[in-house]
Amino acid sequence: MFPSFPVKLPDAAATIALGHEIGRAARAGEVIALVGDLGAGKTTLTQGIMEGLGYKQEVTSPTFSLVQEYLGGRLEVFHFDFYRVEEEHELLDLGWDDYLERGGLVIVEWPSLHPGLLPKKTRWLELRHTGEGRIIDDLRNEGV
């Protein structure tokens, strides 16, 4: 079960810990969209999610590769970064639909750049800077 939102994250360790909790609750076929400015903690949260799924390897932002595949844990994970994608067809050419159909967990950074590609049941999480660190909130009830 996902945690109750919003959650205050005073530091990177808290972000990793929350990600770990999300990873333990993640189910096959889910899509998680991570919204937030540069440095908001999207990749750090993803690192925690991967820990929660049992991955021991390094987790990095897929900014230049557009997608990182993590195989061998409790779930296959496909970590996308839409930041450098100009046209939706670039993602479709990369096999976006195939990734969605593989039954793993799909994590997307910068999803607002191409929201039309995301399934309706996507869980939208927003990370924001605050005076005391960060806060994360679930946007699914806000019609994003």
Beta strands, then each sheet from edge to edge (+ up, - down):
strand 1: 7-9
strand 2: 31-35
strand 3: 67-70
strand 4: 77-81
strand 5: 105-109
strand 6: 123-130
strand 7: 133-138
sheet 1: 1+ 7- 6+ 2+ 5+ 4+ 3-
end
